[in-house]
Amino acid sequence: MKRRNEDSRASGTPGDERGGLAKLRKLEPAQRVGLVIVITGHGKGKTTAAFGMALRAVGHAMKVCVIQFVKGDMFSGEMEAIRRLTPEIELHLTGKGFCGIMGDRHTPEVHRESAQNALGLARGKMASGEFDVIILDEIHNALKLKLLDLAQVIELIEAKPPLMHLILTGRDAAPEVIERAHMVTEVREVKHPCHQGIGPQKGIDF
């Protein structure tokens, strides 16, 4: 038994309380910079990538705020997982559902009002100084659908505190937003189960 515990500690498996994490070397940036990060493209995984950054930030004892535009009326496993990380992550589901598709029951005016309220919420959270990371999920979609105005989004980016990271996700990021970002990742679809007649799967798609 003693030999097994020693092996567990050496390999970083949960043989001790922290699974060997206490032994890992921690890095610090030479210079702290608050980044503007754009995750866009027509492939699957943009929100998931942003939430991966949120998880990483929590591991560094950073405070995260997630504001989801457009699709906030539908349950997803990732949202439940994020909710369980309260209070390290503060989650706001502000959308009225997919705009103009999938049985949308709301008028464009209702969707725009919802997006405008979410933008105001983002301004307040940014100005509060409480958060190290703010994720604006699906904000590119809201802009593309004209639920937000380009000038509003640019103004929000330019108001970002110097050390706060701002992550913006969604399809069809505007060139003007991309120009102001420090990091831009495009998620490209190569193959998708829906084209093989396979519907959305729990734990993978929602």
C-alpha positions as CSV (number, residue, x, y, z in Angstrom):
1,M,0.0,0.0,0.0
2,K,2.8,2.4,0.8
3,R,4.5,1.8,-2.6
4,R,1.1,2.5,-4.3
5,N,0.7,5.9,-2.5
6,E,4.2,6.9,-3.5
7,D,3.5,6.1,-7.1
8,S,0.3,8.1,-7.0
9,R,2.1,11.2,-5.7
10,A,4.8,10.9,-8.3
11,S,2.4,10.6,-11.2
12,G,0.1,13.4,-10.0
13,T,-2.9,11.2,-9.5
14,P,-5.2,11.7,-6.5
15,G,-3.1,9.8,-4.0
16,D,-2.7,13.0,-1.9
17,E,-5.2,15.8,-1.3
18,R,-4.4,17.9,-4.3
19,G,-3.3,15.1,-6.7
20,G,0.2,16.4,-7.0
21,L,-0.9,20.0,-8.0
22,A,1.0,21.5,-5.1
23,K,4.3,20.4,-6.7
24,L,3.7,22.1,-10.0
25,R,5.6,25.1,-11.0
26,K,3.6,28.3,-11.2
27,L,4.3,31.0,-13.8
28,E,3.8,34.7,-13.6
29,P,3.6,37.0,-16.6
30,A,6.5,39.4,-17.1
31,Q,3.9,42.1,-17.7
32,R,0.2,42.0,-16.9
33,V,-2.1,43.0,-19.7
34,G,-5.8,42.8,-19.9
35,L,-6.6,41.1,-23.3
36,V,-9.5,41.5,-25.7
37,I,-10.1,38.0,-27.0
38,V,-12.4,37.2,-29.9
39,I,-13.6,33.6,-30.5
40,T,-15.6,33.4,-33.8
41,G,-16.3,31.2,-36.8
42,H,-19.0,28.8,-37.9
43,G,-17.6,25.8,-36.2
44,K,-18.8,24.3,-32.9
45,G,-17.0,25.1,-29.6
46,K,-16.8,28.9,-29.3
47,T,-18.7,29.1,-26.0
48,T,-17.0,26.0,-24.7
49,A,-13.6,27.5,-25.4
50,A,-14.6,30.7,-23.5
51,F,-15.8,28.6,-20.6
52,G,-12.5,26.7,-20.6
53,M,-10.8,30.1,-20.1
54,A,-13.2,30.8,-17.2
55,L,-12.3,27.5,-15.6
56,R,-8.6,28.3,-15.9
57,A,-9.1,31.8,-14.4
58,V,-11.0,30.3,-11.4
59,G,-8.0,28.1,-10.9
60,H,-5.9,31.2,-10.4
61,A,-8.4,32.6,-7.9
62,M,-9.7,35.2,-10.5
63,K,-13.3,36.4,-10.5
64,V,-15.3,35.8,-13.7
65,C,-18.6,37.3,-15.0
66,V,-20.4,35.5,-17.9
67,I,-23.2,37.4,-19.7
68,Q,-24.9,35.3,-22.4
69,F,-26.7,37.1,-25.2
70,V,-29.3,35.6,-27.6
71,K,-29.6,32.0,-26.5
72,G,-30.2,32.3,-22.7
73,D,-33.6,30.5,-22.5
74,M,-32.4,27.0,-23.1
75,F,-30.8,24.6,-20.5
76,S,-27.3,23.4,-21.2
77,G,-24.9,21.4,-19.2
78,E,-22.1,23.9,-19.4
79,M,-24.4,26.6,-17.9
80,E,-25.2,24.3,-15.0
81,A,-21.5,23.5,-14.5
82,I,-20.7,27.3,-14.5
83,R,-23.5,27.9,-12.0
84,R,-21.9,25.4,-9.6
85,L,-18.8,27.5,-9.6
86,T,-20.7,30.4,-7.9
87,P,-19.4,32.8,-6.5
88,E,-16.1,32.5,-8.4
89,I,-18.1,32.8,-11.6
90,E,-21.2,35.0,-11.8
91,L,-23.6,34.0,-14.6
92,H,-26.3,36.0,-16.3
93,L,-28.6,34.5,-18.9
94,T,-30.1,37.5,-20.6
95,G,-31.2,36.2,-24.0
96,K,-34.7,35.4,-25.1
97,G,-33.6,32.4,-27.2
98,F,-32.4,32.1,-30.8
99,C,-33.6,35.1,-32.8
100,G,-35.6,34.4,-35.9
101,I,-35.1,30.6,-35.9
102,M,-36.0,27.4,-34.0
103,G,-39.6,28.4,-33.2
104,D,-38.7,31.9,-32.0
105,R,-41.7,33.3,-30.2
106,H,-40.5,36.9,-29.7
107,T,-40.5,40.0,-31.9
108,P,-37.2,41.6,-33.0
109,E,-38.0,44.5,-30.7
110,V,-38.1,42.2,-27.7
111,H,-34.8,40.6,-28.7
112,R,-33.2,44.0,-29.1
113,E,-34.5,45.2,-25.7
114,S,-33.0,42.1,-24.1
115,A,-29.6,42.6,-25.8
116,Q,-29.6,46.3,-24.9
117,N,-30.2,45.4,-21.3
118,A,-27.4,42.8,-21.4
119,L,-25.1,45.4,-22.8
120,G,-26.0,47.8,-19.9
121,L,-25.3,45.0,-17.5
122,A,-21.9,44.4,-19.1
123,R,-21.1,48.1,-18.7
124,G,-22.0,48.0,-15.0
125,K,-20.0,44.8,-14.3
126,M,-17.0,46.2,-16.2
127,A,-17.1,49.5,-14.2
128,S,-17.5,47.7,-10.9
129,G,-13.9,46.6,-10.7
130,E,-15.0,43.3,-9.2
131,F,-14.0,41.0,-12.1
132,D,-10.8,39.9,-13.7
133,V,-12.5,38.3,-16.7
134,I,-15.8,39.2,-18.4
135,I,-17.2,36.8,-21.1
136,L,-19.8,38.2,-23.5
137,D,-21.1,35.0,-25.0
138,E,-22.8,35.3,-28.4
139,I,-22.3,39.0,-28.6
140,H,-21.1,38.8,-32.2
141,N,-24.4,37.2,-33.1
142,A,-26.4,39.9,-31.3
143,L,-24.4,42.5,-33.3
144,K,-24.9,40.7,-36.6
145,L,-28.7,40.5,-35.9
146,K,-28.7,44.3,-35.2
147,L,-29.8,43.8,-31.6
148,L,-26.7,45.9,-30.8
149,D,-25.1,48.7,-32.7
150,L,-21.4,48.5,-33.7
151,A,-20.6,51.8,-32.0
152,Q,-22.0,50.4,-28.7
153,V,-19.7,47.3,-28.9
154,I,-16.7,49.4,-29.8
155,E,-17.4,51.8,-27.0
156,L,-17.6,48.9,-24.5
157,I,-14.3,47.4,-25.7
158,E,-12.5,50.8,-25.4
159,A,-13.9,51.2,-21.9
160,K,-12.3,48.0,-20.7
161,P,-10.1,48.4,-17.6
162,P,-6.4,47.9,-18.4
163,L,-6.0,44.7,-16.5
164,M,-9.3,43.0,-17.1
165,H,-9.7,40.3,-19.8
166,L,-12.7,40.7,-22.1
167,I,-13.8,37.6,-24.1
168,L,-16.3,38.0,-27.0
169,T,-17.8,35.0,-28.7
170,G,-20.2,34.2,-31.5
171,R,-20.3,33.8,-35.3
172,D,-19.4,36.6,-37.8
173,A,-17.3,38.9,-35.6
174,A,-17.3,42.4,-37.1
175,P,-14.0,43.4,-38.7
176,E,-13.9,46.5,-36.5
177,V,-14.1,44.3,-33.4
178,I,-11.4,41.9,-34.8
179,E,-9.1,44.9,-35.4
180,R,-9.3,45.9,-31.7
181,A,-8.7,42.4,-30.3
182,H,-5.3,41.1,-29.0
183,M,-6.3,37.5,-29.8
184,V,-8.6,36.2,-32.5
185,T,-9.5,32.5,-32.9
186,E,-11.7,31.3,-35.7
187,V,-13.4,27.9,-35.1
188,R,-13.9,26.3,-38.5
189,E,-16.3,23.4,-39.1
190,V,-14.7,20.4,-40.9
191,K,-17.4,17.8,-40.1
192,H,-20.6,17.8,-38.1
193,P,-22.9,15.0,-37.0
194,C,-26.0,17.0,-38.1
195,H,-25.0,16.4,-41.7
196,Q,-25.1,12.7,-41.0
197,G,-28.6,12.8,-39.7
198,I,-27.5,12.7,-36.0
199,G,-29.3,15.1,-33.7
200,P,-27.8,17.1,-30.8
201,Q,-26.4,15.0,-28.0
202,K,-26.6,15.7,-24.3
203,G,-23.2,16.5,-22.7
204,I,-21.8,17.3,-26.2
205,D,-24.1,19.8,-27.8
206,F,-26.1,21.1,-24.8
